[in-house]
Amino acid sequence: MIERGSKMKNKAMKVVLATLSIWLLIFSISFADAIEGEVIVTLGEDLSSEQREMLLSEMGVTEETVEIIPVSNAEEHHYLGEYIASNVIGTRALSSSMITLLPEGQGITVETNRITQISEGMYANALFTAGVKDADIYVTAPFNVSGTGALTGLIKAYELTTDEVIPEEQKQIANEELAKTAELSEDYGVEQATELMTRIKEAIAQENVETEEDLRELIQRIANELGMTLTETELEGLVSLFHRMRNLNIDWDQVQNQIGKIRDNLSDFLSSDEGQGFIRAILDFFDSLIESIKGWFN
């Protein structure tokens, strides 16, 4: 019996090691074209020469030292037109950004300047949905703007930097997520709206969500925990969004790794009693998970 148990344990270890080897190989191939530390800048197409120079100076780069990608107002309307009123998007592309690739496991960090409607956490959440990871993001404009169009440029820059093509459906859903979070923030505040989206993603990664009704109950439960009374329209909009998101080719195992960086942009919420309680709950979950894994090999 001891010899048989030992053989089973060795077989289990081989399976785990083989699986890890396969995933490491896939991961290394996926990021073969990404160069750590590479920087790309996106500039709104409607910036004046003076505004371009001002923003490049603010970012600490020059046209000779970095690759610059233009972003048009037409592109902004293409990705946001279904979710945000045309007058909010505007008629000029002014939002600009800089993206720097970080080492594996660093997550997404975002800093904004003169962006009035979209918070750092909103950008980070939407970028993760689009498939962006391990990047330092800076978003700015020559004067105060909503910032809704910046996501278009960031996704465009990431594709070029990593030589990856993000599926059109994934881009659309990321933009819709950004728009819905901004909309919810008008009624519930930036921290609450962003935390709602973050918790829903965590729950989808952890729980067995099979039907739309399961998803509806999950979203309603999390909203209640946050003290948010969603309207029927808001609830159904979120159910539709996350139902389509679940069907995307998203590595939900990466959710927990990236989500920590998103939370760095929610310092006000995390310092509250509710935020600290949530962190403790997450840590307890991982403690129990680790103990379960240990048990497989005992």
Disulfide bonds with the S-S distance in Angstrom:
none
